[in-house]
Structures are given as C-alpha cells and as structure tokens.
Amino acid sequence: MTFTKEESGEGPAKDPGEGGPSGAYVPSRRRVERERYKRARARRATAIAALSTLVTGAVLYLVVVSAPGWQRTKETFFNGRYAREAFPKVLEGLWLNVRLLLVCGVAVLVLGMLIAVARTLRGPVFFPVRALAAAYTDFFRGLPLIINLMIVVLGVPALRLQGVTVDPVLLGGTALTLTYSAYVAEVFRAGIESVHPSQRAAARALGLTNRQALRYVVLPQAVRRQVPPLLNDLVSLQKDTGLVSIGGAVDAVRAADIIVGRSLNYTPYIVAGLVFVALTIPMTRFTDWVTARMDRQRAQGGAI
C-alpha cells in the first residue's frame, strides 16, 4: 500500500503551487488571486478618492466664482501683478523667520528642559525651585502670545535700561522663547513622569546617583516618548515667528504689510500665507511620519 507524505507522518503534503523542484518558494494560486484582488481593490479605492476629490474641488470652485463679489475679491486678494511684486520680498523676509525658528527652537528646548527638570526635583529643599518653575509655566501658558510680544517688544525699550537691546528681532525672539518654553516644559515634564519609577530605582541599584539616573536613564526615555508633541510645538513656533512684525521687524509678514500699505491690495498677505503653508507642510508630514513610526514600534514591542 502506498501512503502520501502527510499520511505517513513525515509532514504536511506540499501544495503543488507552493514549491518547485529546486526548493524555491512559488506562491500558490490562491495567494496569487488574493494579491490580485488586493491590488484591484486598492486601484478602485484610489480612483474613487481621486474622483471624489475632483468633484468636491469643482463644486467649491463653482460656488466661489459664482459669488456676487468674486470679481472684486479676485482683484483685491488674488491679483497676479501684486503677487509677482510681493513674492521675492516675502521670500527675503522669510529668511528672518527661518533664523528665528532655528535660534528660538534651540533656546526653547534647552529652557523647557531645565524648567521641566526643576519641576520634577524631589525633596522639600527644592520646594522654592519647584514653585518658581510652576509659576513660570502657569503664567506664560495663560498669557496670550500677542500680549507677551507687545509687552516685551514695546515695553522693554520704554524702560531705557542701559545695556539692554532694543532690537525688535531679539526682543521678539525673547518673547517667543518665554512663551513656548512654558509649553515645552510641560511636554518634557509629562515625558519624565511617564517613565516608570522602577527605571530610576534600577539605576540607583546599579550605583548611579540621582543626577546620573536622571541624565542617563530617565531623560533619554522621556525625550524619545515626547518627540511628536515637541515637533508639533516647533511647527506652531514656526508660524508664530511672523508675529515679530508687530515690533517693526521686516520678516515675511511685514514685507507683505509694506506692499499692502502702499497699494491697498491684500494679495501680498495671501502670498505670505502660502509661503508659510509651504514651509509648514513638510514639517507637519515629518511629524506625522515620526508619530506613526513610534506607534508601530510601540505596537511591536520595540524601543520607544
């Protein structure tokens, strides 16, 4: 009597479509059909999404252009001549916004980390430090940024202090740093408190001091966990650098404002807004990618 491989107990019978004479993997017919179905379904979903987007865009376009005041709005906000005039000047002013983002971003991260560490210090001797750090975060998180900018940019020069700068760029950057460091400090503090106490206890058991445990064990884990919200704060900081124009600094917004004041046409504002959007979108997509990557690592049990 002849037995198959599966009946004789030597192993499962080979699917004719899953292997070849050389042992190389060959997909079975069912798997090929499944993959073909998935591709067809993906193409169908893409086509439906594209068609839906086109229909929605067409409807919005027709609604806008059929409005009674569209022609006047088009001349006032979407004038090609003023857009061409404003674009190079807005780009020139944007360089100031980029520099403010780089400098203030570093200052915000450093100051925010120091405030967060101060709020997490243990022991009654550090109570005044914790209280001052808490008061700082409460005050600057509650104070509107525009008011903070006005106080610093307009109020500091009025004091006429010796040795204190009156440069609106430096003062505006200081105001941005004061406000955003309060938000970032809370992000860092949340990350520090999310690290399980056993991590600190294990570090102390290995002979590390409290400061070494915080530096080498707690902070690295806290920072990795808070990367997405930190990037979101930097995206917001990038947009808010345009507010330094209230002190007279010629950034992208102020460059557009100068042309608007001369021409009484608001197209330069649209140009400045689109430039900021074009600068913000890559950072936003990068933030989404980092968030998704960390979520996948967390779901797979990897390092976070």
Protein Blocks (a to p, Z undefined) as FASTA:
>chain_A
ZZdfklnonaccddfklccfkopacddfklmmmmmmmmmmmmmmmmmmmmmmmmmmmmmm
mmmmmpmklmmmmmmmmcfklmmmmmmmmmmmmmmmmmmmmmmmmmmmmmmmmmmmmmmp
gcjklmmmmmmmmmmmmmmmmpcfklmmmmmmmmmmmnopghiafbfklmmmmmmmmmmm
mmmmmmmmmmmmmpcfklmmmmmmnopafklmmmmmmmmmmmmmmmmmmmmmmmmmmmmm
mmmmmnopacfklmmmmmmmmnopaklmmmmmmmmmmmmmmmmmmmmmmmmmmmmmmmno
paZZ
